[in-house]
C-alpha cells in the first residue's frame, strides 16, 4: 500500500514539474525574426510586366515605354503617404524599386536613395533596413567588377548617407578616394575629401573631421588656392572649438589672423583675438604662465575693435579683462577698465551693457569699502534701469543698503 502511494505521489510530482516546464516554455516570448523577408526581393512578376516578354530580355524601346508608368508609381506612393496611408505608400514604392532594377544599378541606387530618405524621415525602420541591404548587395556586385564605376560608387555613398549609415558611406568614399588618388585627379580628391569631412562633421567625429580638413588645407596651400585655404582654416577653427582642443584652436586661429592681416582684412580680427584669448585662459588652468597670453590677446581684441569702431566686440574684450583683473586681485586695473567699458557700451548704444557695467563697478567699489563711489555707480545704474524698466528694484535695494550704512 505504502509503495503504491509512493508511486502515485512521485508520478503526481513529475506531472506537476512537467506542466510547470510546459507553462514556463509557453510563457517565454517567442523571438521574432529581426526583419521579415525583404519586399525588394519579391519574385512574383509585376503586373506591368505580364503583357511583356521575359523582363531580362526587354529591349531599350520597351524599357523606355515602361518608364512613365514606373514614374507614376512614385507619384501614387507619394499621394498615399500624403493621405496618411503609410503602409500602402511603401508597398507601392517597393514595387517601383523592384522595377527600377530593369534599368541598371545607377538608376536603381538613385531610386533607393530617394525612397530611403523618405523612409528614414517617416521612421520606417524596416524599410530603411531593406533598402540598406539592397544597397550593400549592389555594392558587392560593383566592387567585384574589374573596372571601378566612380559615378555608381558616389551614388552609393550618397544613398548610405540618406539612410543614415555613415560608416557604410565612408567605406565607399574611402574606395573612391583611393581610386582618384591613383588617377592623380586633384579636383576629384578635393571633392571626395570635402564629402568625407562633411560626413564626419555630421556625426560629430571631430578627430577624423580635423584630419580630413587638415589634408584639404595642405592641398589648398600647395595649389595656391587662397580662397579655399581661408575656408578650411575657418572650418578647422570650428572643429577644434567643438572638440574642445584649445591649443589646436590657437594654432589655427593664429594662422587665420595672419591670413586676414596679409589680405588687409582686419574686420574679423577682434573676434579672432577674443577666441585666442579664451583658449589661452582655458590652458592657463593647467599652466598659469599662459594667463599673460590671455591678457595680451584680450587687450589686442579691445584695441583693434576700438580702432575699427566695433564697440560691441570691444565691450566683450573689456568685460573679459575686468573678470581676469579681479581674479588676479588687480582691482585698480579692473576699475580703470570698467570706466573704458562704460565708454565702449555708450558708443555701442548698449544701455543694458552700460547698466551692467555700472553694477559691476559698484560691486568692485564695495569690495574696496569705497561706499560713496559705489553709491554713485549704483545711482547711475538705477537711472539706466528706469529707462529700460528692468532691474529697478535691484539698484534701489543696493542704494538703500548703502544709504543706511552711511547713516
Secondary structure as UniProt FT lines:
FT   HELIX           2..27
FT   HELIX           39..41
FT   HELIX           47..50
FT   HELIX           55..57
FT   HELIX           60..82
FT   TURN            83..84
FT   HELIX           86..100
FT   HELIX           101..103
FT   HELIX           105..121
FT   TURN            122..123
FT   HELIX           125..143
FT   HELIX           150..162
FT   TURN            163..164
FT   HELIX           166..182
FT   TURN            183..184
FT   HELIX           186..202
FT   TURN            203..204
FT   HELIX           206..222
FT   TURN            223..224
FT   HELIX           226..242
FT   TURN            243..244
FT   HELIX           246..262
FT   TURN            263..264
FT   TURN            267..268
FT   HELIX           269..283
FT   TURN            284..286
FT   HELIX           288..290
FT   HELIX           291..307
FT   TURN            308..309
FT   HELIX           311..327
FT   TURN            328..329
FT   HELIX           331..348
FT   HELIX           351..367
FT   TURN            368..369
FT   HELIX           371..388
FT   HELIX           392..405
//
